[in-house]
Amino acid sequence: MLLGCKCLDEDSEFSHKECGVSRIKRDQQDVGNLIEQFERFQIFEMSDFCVGELVRLTNGDVAPTDIRCDLISALENGKRSHKVHRRDVNSKACGFP
């Protein structure tokens, strides 16, 4: 017994719909449908594009070079900004101007 709940099965009023067996089966079917569509349209085998290009899967649009570079460098830029921010916060916490 958990916090006065007798059971936490799919039929219980205390269970969450997203955790039920029927939802899990539907999610598995949805993933299977996606894989089927990827294979059908061969979106990961598009030879018309250069290696490293960012391609929108729904329509085949290719991201411009400046956007591609910004997206690729976003993680490193974020890490660098975080370091500067932490250094600034730490220096203020220690009483430095």
DRENZAVEX-864803 format. One record per residue: residue number from 1; residue in one letter; y, z negated, x of N, C-alpha, C in turn. Coordinates in pm, 1 decimal, always signed. Layout:
BEGIN
num=NUM residuo=A n.north=Y n.up=Z n.east=X ca.north=Y ca.up=Z ca.east=X c.north=Y c.up=Z c.east=X $
...
This chain:
BEGIN
num=1 residuo=M n.north=-117.3 n.up=+0.0 n.east=+83.4 ca.north=+0.0 ca.up=+0.0 ca.east=+0.0 c.north=+125.3 c.up=+0.0 c.east=+89.1 $
num=2 residuo=L n.north=+217.3 n.up=+89.7 n.east=+61.6 ca.north=+338.0 ca.up=+104.8 ca.east=+141.3 c.north=+459.0 c.up=+72.8 c.east=+54.7 $
num=3 residuo=L n.north=+527.4 n.up=-35.3 n.east=+86.2 ca.north=+647.8 ca.up=-75.4 ca.east=+12.7 c.north=+626.9 c.up=-73.8 c.east=-138.0 $
num=4 residuo=G n.north=+510.0 n.up=-119.0 n.east=-182.5 ca.north=+482.7 ca.up=-126.0 ca.east=-324.9 c.north=+431.5 c.up=+2.4 c.east=-384.9 $
num=5 residuo=C n.north=+421.0 n.up=+109.0 n.east=-307.6 ca.north=+368.3 ca.up=+236.7 ca.east=-356.8 c.north=+216.7 c.up=+235.8 c.east=-343.0 $
num=6 residuo=K n.north=+147.8 n.up=+268.6 n.east=-450.3 ca.north=+2.1 ca.up=+266.2 ca.east=-445.9 c.north=-53.6 c.up=+383.3 c.east=-366.6 $
num=7 residuo=C n.north=+7.3 n.up=+501.0 n.east=-380.7 ca.north=-44.1 ca.up=+617.7 ca.east=-307.8 c.north=+69.3 c.up=+716.3 c.east=-283.9 $
num=8 residuo=L n.north=+48.9 n.up=+802.0 n.east=-187.2 ca.north=+149.7 ca.up=+903.3 ca.east=-154.0 c.north=+86.8 c.up=+1041.9 c.east=-155.1 $
num=9 residuo=D n.north=+2.3 n.up=+1068.9 n.east=-254.4 ca.north=-60.3 ca.up=+1200.3 ca.east=-259.5 c.north=+31.1 c.up=+1298.5 c.east=-332.7 $
num=10 residuo=E n.north=-16.4 n.up=+1421.6 n.east=-346.7 ca.north=+66.4 ca.up=+1527.8 ca.east=-403.3 c.north=+104.5 c.up=+1500.9 c.east=-548.7 $
num=11 residuo=D n.north=+21.5 n.up=+1429.5 n.east=-621.6 ca.north=+47.3 ca.up=+1403.9 ca.east=-762.3 c.north=+134.8 c.up=+1281.2 c.east=-785.3 $
num=12 residuo=S n.north=+162.2 n.up=+1207.9 n.east=-681.9 ca.north=+239.3 ca.up=+1085.1 ca.east=-693.6 c.north=+386.5 c.up=+1116.1 c.east=-714.8 $
num=13 residuo=E n.north=+452.4 n.up=+1030.4 n.east=-791.1 ca.north=+595.8 ca.up=+1049.3 ca.east=-811.5 c.north=+674.3 c.up=+1018.2 c.east=-684.2 $
num=14 residuo=F n.north=+609.9 n.up=+954.9 n.east=-584.5 ca.north=+676.4 ca.up=+916.2 ca.east=-460.8 c.north=+661.3 c.up=+1020.9 c.east=-350.9 $
num=15 residuo=S n.north=+579.3 n.up=+1123.3 n.east=-373.3 ca.north=+559.3 ca.up=+1224.8 ca.east=-269.7 c.north=+672.1 c.up=+1327.2 c.east=-275.2 $
num=16 residuo=H n.north=+689.3 n.up=+1400.6 n.east=-169.7 ca.north=+794.6 ca.up=+1501.6 ca.east=-160.3 c.north=+733.2 c.up=+1639.0 c.east=-183.0 $
num=17 residuo=K n.north=+798.9 n.up=+1722.6 n.east=-263.2 ca.north=+744.3 ca.up=+1854.5 ca.east=-297.2 c.north=+714.1 c.up=+1939.6 c.east=-173.7 $
num=18 residuo=E n.north=+798.1 n.up=+1928.2 n.east=-71.4 ca.north=+784.4 ca.up=+2011.3 ca.east=+47.9 c.north=+659.2 c.up=+1978.2 c.east=+128.9 $
num=19 residuo=C n.north=+596.6 n.up=+1863.6 n.east=+104.0 ca.north=+480.3 ca.up=+1819.7 ca.east=+180.7 c.north=+349.2 c.up=+1845.6 c.east=+107.5 $
num=20 residuo=G n.north=+355.4 n.up=+1898.7 n.east=-11.4 ca.north=+234.9 ca.up=+1919.4 ca.east=-91.1 c.north=+149.9 c.up=+2034.5 c.east=-41.3 $
num=21 residuo=V n.north=+23.1 n.up=+2034.0 n.east=-81.6 ca.north=-72.0 ca.up=+2136.9 ca.east=-40.3 c.north=-28.3 c.up=+2274.1 c.east=-88.2 $
num=22 residuo=S n.north=+20.6 n.up=+2283.0 n.east=-211.4 ca.north=+61.6 ca.up=+2413.2 ca.east=-264.3 c.north=+180.0 c.up=+2470.4 c.east=-186.0 $
num=23 residuo=R n.north=+273.4 n.up=+2385.4 n.east=-145.5 ca.north=+388.7 ca.up=+2432.7 ca.east=-67.3 c.north=+344.9 c.up=+2480.7 c.east=+69.8 $
num=24 residuo=I n.north=+254.1 n.up=+2408.2 n.east=+132.7 ca.north=+204.0 ca.up=+2447.0 ca.east=+264.8 c.north=+134.5 c.up=+2582.4 c.east=+256.1 $
num=25 residuo=K n.north=+54.7 n.up=+2603.5 n.east=+151.5 ca.north=-13.7 ca.up=+2732.7 ca.east=+133.6 c.north=+87.5 c.up=+2844.8 c.east=+114.6 $
num=26 residuo=R n.north=+191.8 n.up=+2818.7 n.east=+33.8 ca.north=+293.9 ca.up=+2920.9 ca.east=+11.1 c.north=+368.5 c.up=+2953.8 c.east=+140.2 $
num=27 residuo=D n.north=+400.0 n.up=+2851.0 n.east=+219.9 ca.north=+466.4 ca.up=+2874.8 ca.east=+348.2 c.north=+379.2 c.up=+2959.1 c.east=+440.5 $
num=28 residuo=Q n.north=+249.4 n.up=+2930.8 n.east=+443.2 ca.north=+158.0 ca.up=+3009.3 ca.east=+526.7 c.north=+152.4 c.up=+3155.0 c.east=+480.1 $
num=29 residuo=Q n.north=+154.1 n.up=+3177.1 n.east=+348.7 ca.north=+156.6 ca.up=+3312.8 ca.east=+295.8 c.north=+286.6 c.up=+3383.6 c.east=+334.2 $
num=30 residuo=D n.north=+397.2 n.up=+3312.1 n.east=+326.8 ca.north=+526.6 ca.up=+3370.5 ca.east=+363.3 c.north=+529.2 c.up=+3412.5 c.east=+510.1 $
num=31 residuo=V n.north=+475.5 n.up=+3327.8 n.east=+597.6 ca.north=+470.2 ca.up=+3362.1 ca.east=+740.0 c.north=+382.6 c.up=+3484.8 c.east=+759.3 $
num=32 residuo=G n.north=+270.2 n.up=+3488.9 n.east=+690.8 ca.north=+182.3 ca.up=+3605.9 ca.east=+699.1 c.north=+251.7 c.up=+3733.5 c.east=+654.0 $
num=33 residuo=N n.north=+331.2 n.up=+3723.2 n.east=+546.5 ca.north=+407.2 ca.up=+3839.8 ca.east=+497.9 c.north=+509.4 c.up=+3886.1 c.east=+601.0 $
num=34 residuo=L n.north=+577.0 n.up=+3792.5 n.east=+666.5 ca.north=+672.8 ca.up=+3829.8 ca.east=+771.0 c.north=+603.8 c.up=+3902.2 c.east=+885.7 $
num=35 residuo=I n.north=+493.1 n.up=+3847.5 n.east=+930.7 ca.north=+419.1 ca.up=+3910.2 ca.east=+1041.1 c.north=+375.0 c.up=+4050.7 c.east=+1001.7 $
num=36 residuo=E n.north=+329.5 n.up=+4065.2 n.east=+878.6 ca.north=+286.6 ca.up=+4196.9 ca.east=+829.7 c.north=+401.6 c.up=+4297.1 c.east=+833.9 $
num=37 residuo=Q n.north=+520.3 n.up=+4253.3 n.east=+792.0 ca.north=+636.3 ca.up=+4342.3 ca.east=+793.4 c.north=+679.7 c.up=+4375.6 c.east=+936.2 $
num=38 residuo=F n.north=+675.7 n.up=+4277.9 n.east=+1025.9 ca.north=+709.7 ca.up=+4303.8 ca.east=+1166.0 c.north=+616.6 c.up=+4409.1 c.east=+1224.0 $
num=39 residuo=E n.north=+488.9 n.up=+4396.3 n.east=+1195.8 ca.north=+391.4 ca.up=+4492.7 ca.east=+1247.1 c.north=+408.4 c.up=+4629.0 c.east=+1180.6 $
num=40 residuo=R n.north=+436.9 n.up=+4629.2 n.east=+1052.1 ca.north=+451.8 ca.up=+4755.0 ca.east=+977.7 c.north=+568.3 c.up=+4838.3 c.east=+1029.6 $
num=41 residuo=F n.north=+681.6 n.up=+4772.5 n.east=+1052.0 ca.north=+800.9 ca.up=+4845.3 ca.east=+1096.1 c.north=+819.1 c.up=+4844.9 c.east=+1247.1 $
num=42 residuo=Q n.north=+729.8 n.up=+4780.8 n.east=+1319.1 ca.north=+729.8 ca.up=+4777.5 ca.east=+1465.4 c.north=+867.1 c.up=+4742.1 c.east=+1522.5 $
num=43 residuo=I n.north=+927.5 n.up=+4638.3 n.east=+1466.3 ca.north=+1063.3 ca.up=+4604.8 ca.east=+1509.0 c.north=+1068.8 c.up=+4551.8 c.east=+1651.2 $
num=44 residuo=F n.north=+957.3 n.up=+4500.6 n.east=+1702.5 ca.north=+958.2 ca.up=+4449.9 ca.east=+1839.2 c.north=+912.2 c.up=+4555.4 c.east=+1938.5 $
num=45 residuo=E n.north=+892.7 n.up=+4676.5 n.east=+1890.8 ca.north=+848.6 ca.up=+4785.0 ca.east=+1977.3 c.north=+945.5 c.up=+4902.4 c.east=+1971.3 $
num=46 residuo=M n.north=+1070.6 n.up=+4874.6 n.east=+1945.5 ca.north=+1170.1 ca.up=+4981.0 ca.east=+1933.9 c.north=+1202.6 c.up=+5036.2 c.east=+2072.2 $
num=47 residuo=S n.north=+1156.6 n.up=+5155.0 n.east=+2099.8 ca.north=+1177.6 ca.up=+5213.0 ca.east=+2232.0 c.north=+1312.2 c.up=+5284.0 c.east=+2242.4 $
num=48 residuo=D n.north=+1385.8 n.up=+5293.6 n.east=+2133.5 ca.north=+1516.2 ca.up=+5359.6 ca.east=+2135.4 c.north=+1623.0 c.up=+5273.3 c.east=+2200.8 $
num=49 residuo=F n.north=+1592.2 n.up=+5146.9 n.east=+2224.4 ca.north=+1691.2 ca.up=+5054.9 ca.east=+2277.9 c.north=+1657.6 c.up=+5016.6 c.east=+2420.7 $
num=50 residuo=C n.north=+1761.3 n.up=+4980.6 n.east=+2497.0 ca.north=+1742.8 ca.up=+4936.9 ca.east=+2635.0 c.north=+1691.6 c.up=+4793.2 c.east=+2636.9 $
num=51 residuo=V n.north=+1621.5 n.up=+4759.3 n.east=+2742.0 ca.north=+1572.9 ca.up=+4623.1 ca.east=+2758.2 c.north=+1692.3 c.up=+4529.7 c.east=+2768.9 $
num=52 residuo=G n.north=+1687.9 n.up=+4417.9 n.east=+2698.5 ca.north=+1795.3 ca.up=+4319.6 ca.east=+2704.0 c.north=+1901.4 c.up=+4336.5 c.east=+2597.9 $
num=53 residuo=E n.north=+1895.8 n.up=+4443.5 n.east=+2520.1 ca.north=+1994.4 ca.up=+4459.8 ca.east=+2414.0 c.north=+1959.9 c.up=+4368.3 c.east=+2297.9 $
num=54 residuo=L n.north=+2062.3 n.up=+4316.5 n.east=+2232.6 ca.north=+2042.5 ca.up=+4235.9 ca.east=+2112.5 c.north=+2050.7 c.up=+4328.4 c.east=+1991.8 $
num=55 residuo=V n.north=+1942.5 n.up=+4333.3 n.east=+1917.1 ca.north=+1933.9 ca.up=+4425.4 ca.east=+1804.2 c.north=+1918.7 c.up=+4346.7 c.east=+1675.2 $
num=56 residuo=R n.north=+1999.3 n.up=+4377.5 n.east=+1576.3 ca.north=+1985.5 ca.up=+4315.3 ca.east=+1445.2 c.north=+1862.5 c.up=+4375.0 c.east=+1377.9 $
num=57 residuo=L n.north=+1767.2 n.up=+4290.1 n.east=+1346.3 ca.north=+1638.7 ca.up=+4336.8 ca.east=+1296.1 c.north=+1649.2 c.up=+4406.6 c.east=+1161.6 $
num=58 residuo=T n.north=+1742.0 n.up=+4367.1 n.east=+1077.8 ca.north=+1748.3 ca.up=+4422.5 ca.east=+943.2 c.north=+1798.5 c.up=+4566.0 c.east=+938.1 $
num=59 residuo=N n.north=+1883.1 n.up=+4605.9 n.east=+1033.8 ca.north=+1936.9 ca.up=+4742.0 ca.east=+1025.8 c.north=+1940.2 c.up=+4816.5 c.east=+1159.4 $
num=60 residuo=G n.north=+1900.1 n.up=+4752.8 n.east=+1267.4 ca.north=+1894.7 ca.up=+4821.0 ca.east=+1396.2 c.north=+2026.4 c.up=+4826.5 c.east=+1472.2 $
num=61 residuo=D n.north=+2132.1 n.up=+4761.0 n.east=+1420.6 ca.north=+2259.7 ca.up=+4759.1 ca.east=+1492.9 c.north=+2242.8 c.up=+4689.1 c.east=+1627.2 $
num=62 residuo=V n.north=+2308.9 n.up=+4742.6 n.east=+1730.1 ca.north=+2303.4 ca.up=+4684.6 ca.east=+1863.7 c.north=+2434.3 c.up=+4611.7 c.east=+1890.7 $
num=63 residuo=A n.north=+2424.2 n.up=+4488.1 n.east=+1939.4 ca.north=+2543.4 ca.up=+4409.0 ca.east=+1970.0 c.north=+2617.8 c.up=+4470.7 c.east=+2087.7 $
num=64 residuo=P n.north=+2751.2 n.up=+4474.8 n.east=+2082.3 ca.north=+2830.2 ca.up=+4525.0 ca.east=+2195.5 c.north=+2807.1 c.up=+4438.2 c.east=+2319.5 $
num=65 residuo=T n.north=+2832.6 n.up=+4493.7 n.east=+2435.3 ca.north=+2808.1 ca.up=+4425.4 ca.east=+2562.0 c.north=+2882.4 c.up=+4293.3 c.east=+2572.4 $
num=66 residuo=D n.north=+3009.7 n.up=+4288.7 n.east=+2528.6 ca.north=+3085.6 ca.up=+4163.9 ca.east=+2540.7 c.north=+3025.0 c.up=+4052.8 c.east=+2454.8 $
num=67 residuo=I n.north=+2979.6 n.up=+4087.3 n.east=+2336.5 ca.north=+2916.6 ca.up=+3986.3 ca.east=+2250.3 c.north=+2782.9 c.up=+3942.8 c.east=+2309.3 $
num=68 residuo=R n.north=+2706.1 n.up=+4037.4 n.east=+2359.5 ca.north=+2577.5 ca.up=+4004.2 ca.east=+2421.5 c.north=+2598.6 c.up=+3907.9 c.east=+2537.5 $
num=69 residuo=C n.north=+2694.9 n.up=+3935.9 n.east=+2622.4 ca.north=+2722.6 ca.up=+3848.9 ca.east=+2737.7 c.north=+2768.9 c.up=+3710.3 c.east=+2692.5 $
num=70 residuo=D n.north=+2854.3 n.up=+3704.6 n.east=+2589.7 ca.north=+2900.5 ca.up=+3575.1 ca.east=+2538.6 c.north=+2783.8 c.up=+3493.0 c.east=+2484.7 $
num=71 residuo=L n.north=+2694.4 n.up=+3556.6 n.east=+2410.9 ca.north=+2580.0 ca.up=+3484.6 ca.east=+2354.6 c.north=+2484.7 c.up=+3436.1 c.east=+2463.6 $
num=72 residuo=I n.north=+2463.2 n.up=+3518.8 n.east=+2562.5 ca.north=+2371.0 ca.up=+3482.3 ca.east=+2670.6 c.north=+2427.5 c.up=+3367.9 c.east=+2753.4 $
num=73 residuo=S n.north=+2558.4 n.up=+3365.6 n.east=+2773.3 ca.north=+2619.3 ca.up=+3261.1 ca.east=+2856.7 c.north=+2659.9 c.up=+3137.1 c.east=+2777.1 $
num=74 residuo=A n.north=+2641.1 n.up=+3137.1 n.east=+2646.4 ca.north=+2687.2 ca.up=+3026.4 ca.east=+2561.9 c.north=+2624.6 c.up=+2892.7 c.east=+2601.5 $
num=75 residuo=L n.north=+2497.4 n.up=+2889.8 n.east=+2631.1 ca.north=+2431.6 ca.up=+2763.9 ca.east=+2665.7 c.north=+2490.7 c.up=+2704.5 c.east=+2793.6 $
num=76 residuo=E n.north=+2503.9 n.up=+2784.6 n.east=+2897.2 ca.north=+2559.6 ca.up=+2735.0 ca.east=+3023.6 c.north=+2704.8 c.up=+2692.3 c.east=+3006.9 $
num=77 residuo=N n.north=+2781.6 n.up=+2768.3 n.east=+2929.9 ca.north=+2921.4 ca.up=+2729.9 ca.east=+2904.9 c.north=+2928.3 c.up=+2597.2 c.east=+2830.6 $
num=78 residuo=G n.north=+2839.4 n.up=+2578.3 n.east=+2734.4 ca.north=+2835.0 ca.up=+2452.9 ca.east=+2660.4 c.north=+2798.0 c.up=+2335.7 c.east=+2748.9 $
num=79 residuo=K n.north=+2700.4 n.up=+2355.7 n.east=+2837.7 ca.north=+2660.7 ca.up=+2248.4 ca.east=+2930.8 c.north=+2776.5 c.up=+2210.9 c.east=+3022.2 $
num=80 residuo=R n.north=+2846.9 n.up=+2311.3 n.east=+3070.9 ca.north=+2959.8 ca.up=+2286.8 ca.east=+3160.3 c.north=+3070.7 c.up=+2211.0 c.east=+3086.4 $
num=81 residuo=S n.north=+3099.3 n.up=+2251.1 n.east=+2963.6 ca.north=+3202.1 ca.up=+2182.5 ca.east=+2884.7 c.north=+3160.8 c.up=+2039.1 c.east=+2854.0 $
num=82 residuo=H n.north=+3034.0 n.up=+2019.1 n.east=+2827.2 ca.north=+2984.1 ca.up=+1883.9 ca.east=+2799.1 c.north=+3001.0 c.up=+1794.3 c.east=+2920.9 $
num=83 residuo=K n.north=+2970.4 n.up=+1845.7 n.east=+3039.9 ca.north=+2987.3 ca.up=+1768.0 ca.east=+3163.1 c.north=+3132.4 c.up=+1725.3 c.east=+3181.0 $
num=84 residuo=V n.north=+3224.5 n.up=+1816.9 n.east=+3161.4 ca.north=+3367.6 ca.up=+1786.7 ca.east=+3175.9 c.north=+3407.6 c.up=+1681.2 c.east=+3073.4 $
num=85 residuo=H n.north=+3362.8 n.up=+1696.3 n.east=+2951.6 ca.north=+3396.1 ca.up=+1600.4 ca.east=+2846.3 c.north=+3342.6 c.up=+1460.7 c.east=+2878.9 $
num=86 residuo=R n.north=+3218.1 n.up=+1453.3 n.east=+2922.6 ca.north=+3159.4 ca.up=+1323.4 ca.east=+2958.0 c.north=+3234.4 c.up=+1259.6 c.east=+3074.1 $
num=87 residuo=R n.north=+3270.7 n.up=+1340.9 n.east=+3172.1 ca.north=+3345.3 ca.up=+1288.0 ca.east=+3286.2 c.north=+3479.3 c.up=+1232.1 c.east=+3239.2 $
num=88 residuo=D n.north=+3546.8 n.up=+1305.9 n.east=+3149.9 ca.north=+3676.0 ca.up=+1260.1 ca.east=+3097.7 c.north=+3661.4 c.up=+1131.8 c.east=+3017.3 $
num=89 residuo=V n.north=+3560.7 n.up=+1125.2 n.east=+2931.9 ca.north=+3537.8 ca.up=+1004.6 ca.east=+2851.1 c.north=+3503.6 c.up=+886.7 c.east=+2940.2 $
num=90 residuo=N n.north=+3418.3 n.up=+908.6 n.east=+3037.1 ca.north=+3380.1 ca.up=+799.1 ca.east=+3128.8 c.north=+3498.1 c.up=+750.2 c.east=+3210.6 $
num=91 residuo=S n.north=+3582.3 n.up=+840.6 n.east=+3254.8 ca.north=+3696.7 ca.up=+797.7 ca.east=+3336.6 c.north=+3795.4 c.up=+717.0 c.east=+3251.8 $
num=92 residuo=K n.north=+3812.9 n.up=+751.2 n.east=+3124.5 ca.north=+3901.5 ca.up=+676.0 ca.east=+3036.5 c.north=+3842.3 c.up=+540.1 c.east=+3003.4 $
num=93 residuo=A n.north=+3710.7 n.up=+534.1 n.east=+2989.8 ca.north=+3643.7 ca.up=+407.4 ca.east=+2956.4 c.north=+3655.8 c.up=+307.3 c.east=+3072.5 $
num=94 residuo=C n.north=+3668.2 n.up=+360.7 n.east=+3194.5 ca.north=+3678.7 ca.up=+274.2 ca.east=+3312.2 c.north=+3823.4 c.up=+237.9 c.east=+3341.6 $
num=95 residuo=G n.north=+3915.9 n.up=+281.1 n.east=+3261.2 ca.north=+4055.0 ca.up=+244.9 ca.east=+3280.9 c.north=+4133.2 c.up=+341.2 c.east=+3368.1 $
num=96 residuo=F n.north=+4074.4 n.up=+455.9 n.east=+3403.9 ca.north=+4148.5 ca.up=+554.3 ca.east=+3481.7 c.north=+4234.0 c.up=+638.5 c.east=+3389.5 $
num=97 residuo=P n.north=+4347.8 n.up=+683.1 n.east=+3435.9 ca.north=+4437.7 ca.up=+764.0 ca.east=+3349.4 c.north=+4380.6 c.up=+900.3 c.east=+3320.4 $
